[in-house]
Amino acid sequence: MARDILIETLDGDPVRLRPMVPADEDALRHAISQLSNRSRYLRFFNGAATLPDHVVHRLSDVDGVKHIAWVAIDETKAEKPIIGAVHAQRGNETDKRGDFSIGLLDAWHSKGLARLLIALLAADSKKAGFDELIADVLWENKKGRALFGSIGAKSMGSDGSTIQFRMVLDEVIARIGEKKLGSAMDTVLAAIEGEDFFESAA
C-alpha cells in the first residue's frame, strides 16, 4: 500500500511510515515520555516529563481533514513503537493555513526521518486543501532552524525567543524532490506520485 511505506534509514534501520490513527494515542504518549528533557523542551517548549492527557489526545485526534499526521515506526522491535510523528492542524476544513509540528526520539535524529515525514505530510496536506504550514521554533534550536531552511521554509520573523517559519507546500515538495537524499526518499517520492497514495485518506 502506498500509505504504508517500509524504508531503511541512512544507517540501515528498517522503519515503517504510515498515517497516524486515533488508536495510536497510547503509543504516542509513550513515545513522548521517551524524549529527553532537552528534546521535549525543544518540541513542546516545556521540559515536563509528562504532558496533560488532553494535549496527547489532541495530537492523536486525527481526521485526515483538519488534522493530518504521519508516524514513523521502529520495525526492529516486537511492539513496533512510534519513534517520530509530524502534524498539520487547522481550525476548520476551509482554512488554507495550518500549524506544523514534528518530533523524533533522540536516538533517531540525523537518520533522514524528518525530511521523509515532512514530504509525506506536505503531500497529504496539500491534497486535503492546505496551502501552507506555520512552524514556531525556539531560536536556540539550531538544528530545527537548519532543517526548515533546507526544505525551503521562509522566516516570518522572531519575537526574540522563537522564530516563525512559513512552509508553502508546493515549494517544500519541489525543494525536497530536487535533492538527492537517498533510496528512502526515492521510495517516499514514488509513493507520493503513485495513483493510490490518497485513496485511503479520510
C-alpha positions as CSV (number, residue, x, y, z in Angstrom):
1,M,0.0,0.0,0.0
2,A,1.3,3.5,-0.9
3,R,0.2,4.7,2.6
4,D,2.2,2.1,4.5
5,I,5.8,2.6,3.4
6,L,8.7,0.5,4.6
7,I,12.1,2.2,4.3
8,E,15.6,1.9,5.7
9,T,17.3,4.9,7.4
10,L,20.6,6.2,6.4
11,D,22.3,3.6,8.6
12,G,20.1,0.7,7.6
13,D,17.4,0.5,10.3
14,P,14.0,-0.6,9.0
15,V,11.3,1.9,9.7
16,R,7.6,2.0,8.6
17,L,6.0,5.3,7.7
18,R,2.2,5.5,7.9
19,P,-0.7,7.9,8.7
20,M,-1.4,8.3,12.4
21,V,-4.7,7.0,13.6
22,P,-6.6,7.8,16.8
23,A,-5.8,4.4,18.2
24,D,-2.1,5.5,18.3
25,E,-2.8,7.7,21.4
26,D,-1.2,5.4,24.0
27,A,1.8,4.7,21.7
28,L,2.2,8.4,21.2
29,R,2.1,9.1,24.9
30,H,4.8,6.5,25.4
31,A,6.9,8.0,22.7
32,I,6.7,11.5,24.2
33,S,7.7,10.0,27.6
34,Q,10.9,8.6,25.9
35,L,12.1,12.0,24.7
36,S,15.0,13.5,26.6
37,N,14.1,16.6,28.7
38,R,16.0,18.7,26.2
39,S,14.2,17.3,23.1
40,R,10.8,17.6,24.9
41,Y,11.6,21.2,25.7
42,L,12.5,22.0,22.1
43,R,9.4,20.2,20.8
44,F,6.8,21.4,23.3
45,F,8.6,24.5,24.8
46,N,8.1,22.6,28.0
47,G,10.5,20.1,29.6
48,A,8.0,18.4,31.8
49,A,8.3,14.6,31.9
50,T,4.7,14.1,31.0
51,L,2.1,16.1,29.1
52,P,-1.5,16.5,30.1
53,D,-3.8,13.9,28.7
54,H,-5.8,16.4,26.7
55,V,-2.6,17.5,24.8
56,V,-1.7,13.9,23.9
57,H,-5.4,13.3,22.9
58,R,-5.4,16.4,20.6
59,L,-2.2,15.2,19.0
60,S,-3.7,11.8,18.2
61,D,-7.1,13.0,17.3
62,V,-6.5,12.9,13.5
63,D,-9.3,13.1,10.9
64,G,-7.4,13.5,7.6
65,V,-9.1,16.9,7.0
66,K,-8.5,19.3,9.8
67,H,-5.7,17.3,11.4
68,I,-3.3,15.2,9.4
69,A,-0.4,13.3,10.9
70,W,2.2,10.7,9.9
71,V,4.2,8.4,12.2
72,A,7.5,6.5,12.0
73,I,7.5,3.0,13.5
74,D,10.6,1.1,14.7
75,E,10.3,-2.2,12.9
76,T,13.2,-3.8,14.8
77,K,11.1,-4.1,18.0
78,A,8.2,-6.5,18.5
79,E,5.9,-3.8,20.0
80,K,6.5,-1.6,16.9
81,P,6.8,1.6,18.9
82,I,6.3,5.1,17.5
83,I,9.7,6.9,17.1
84,G,8.6,10.0,15.4
85,A,5.5,12.0,14.3
86,V,4.7,15.0,12.2
87,H,1.4,17.0,12.3
88,A,-0.6,19.6,10.3
89,Q,-3.6,21.1,12.1
90,R,-6.1,23.8,11.2
91,G,-9.2,25.3,12.8
92,N,-11.6,24.2,10.1
93,E,-11.6,22.5,6.7
94,T,-11.7,25.7,4.7
95,D,-8.5,27.2,6.2
96,K,-5.6,27.1,3.8
97,R,-3.0,27.6,6.5
98,G,-2.3,25.2,9.3
99,D,0.1,24.7,12.2
100,F,3.1,22.3,11.8
101,S,4.9,20.3,14.4
102,I,7.4,17.4,14.3
103,G,9.1,15.3,16.9
104,L,11.6,12.4,16.8
105,L,13.1,10.3,19.6
106,D,16.7,11.3,20.3
107,A,18.2,8.1,19.1
108,W,16.6,8.6,15.7
109,H,18.0,12.1,15.0
110,S,20.2,12.6,11.9
111,K,18.9,9.5,10.2
112,G,16.9,11.3,7.5
113,L,13.5,10.6,9.0
114,A,12.5,14.2,9.5
115,R,12.6,15.0,5.7
116,L,10.7,11.8,4.9
117,L,7.9,12.6,7.3
118,I,7.7,16.2,6.1
119,A,7.5,15.1,2.5
120,L,4.6,12.8,3.2
121,L,2.8,15.3,5.4
122,A,3.2,18.1,2.8
123,A,1.7,16.0,0.0
124,D,-1.1,14.7,2.2
125,S,-1.9,18.2,3.5
126,K,-1.9,19.7,0.0
127,K,-4.4,17.1,-1.2
128,A,-6.6,18.0,1.8
129,G,-6.6,21.6,0.8
130,F,-3.8,23.2,2.9
131,D,-1.6,25.7,1.0
132,E,0.9,26.4,3.7
133,L,2.0,25.4,7.2
134,I,3.4,27.6,10.0
135,A,6.0,26.4,12.5
136,D,7.3,28.1,15.6
137,V,10.9,27.1,16.5
138,L,12.9,28.1,19.5
139,W,15.7,30.4,18.5
140,E,18.2,28.2,20.4
141,N,17.1,25.1,18.3
142,K,19.8,25.4,15.7
143,K,19.1,22.0,14.1
144,G,15.4,22.8,13.8
145,R,16.2,26.2,12.1
146,A,18.6,24.5,9.7
147,L,16.1,21.8,8.8
148,F,13.4,24.4,7.9
149,G,15.9,26.4,5.9
150,S,17.0,23.2,4.0
151,I,13.4,22.5,2.9
152,G,12.7,26.0,1.7
153,A,10.7,27.3,4.6
154,K,10.9,31.1,5.0
155,S,11.3,33.1,8.2
156,M,8.4,35.3,9.1
157,G,10.2,37.0,12.0
158,S,11.1,36.4,15.6
159,D,9.9,37.6,19.0
160,G,13.4,37.1,20.4
161,S,12.9,33.6,21.8
162,T,11.1,31.9,18.9
163,I,11.3,32.2,15.1
164,Q,8.3,31.5,12.9
165,F,8.7,29.7,9.6
166,R,6.2,29.6,6.7
167,M,6.2,26.4,4.6
168,V,4.5,26.8,1.2
169,L,3.6,23.2,0.4
170,D,4.2,23.4,-3.3
171,E,7.7,24.9,-2.7
172,V,8.6,22.4,0.0
173,I,7.6,19.4,-2.1
174,A,9.6,20.7,-5.1
175,R,12.6,21.5,-2.9
176,I,12.7,18.1,-1.3
177,G,12.2,16.4,-4.7
178,E,15.1,18.3,-6.2
179,K,17.6,16.9,-3.7
180,K,19.3,13.6,-4.0
181,L,18.5,12.3,-0.5
182,G,18.9,8.5,-0.9
183,S,16.8,5.5,-1.6
184,A,14.4,6.0,1.3
185,M,13.4,9.4,-0.1
186,D,13.1,7.9,-3.6
187,T,10.7,5.3,-2.1
188,V,8.7,8.1,-0.4
189,L,8.5,10.3,-3.5
190,A,7.5,7.3,-5.6
191,A,4.7,6.6,-3.2
192,I,3.5,10.2,-3.2
193,E,3.4,10.1,-7.0
194,G,1.5,6.8,-7.1
195,E,-2.2,6.7,-8.0
196,D,-3.2,5.1,-4.7
197,F,-1.4,7.4,-2.3
198,F,-4.5,9.3,-1.4
199,E,-7.1,6.5,-1.9
200,S,-7.4,5.7,1.8
201,A,-7.2,9.2,3.1
202,A,-10.1,10.4,5.2
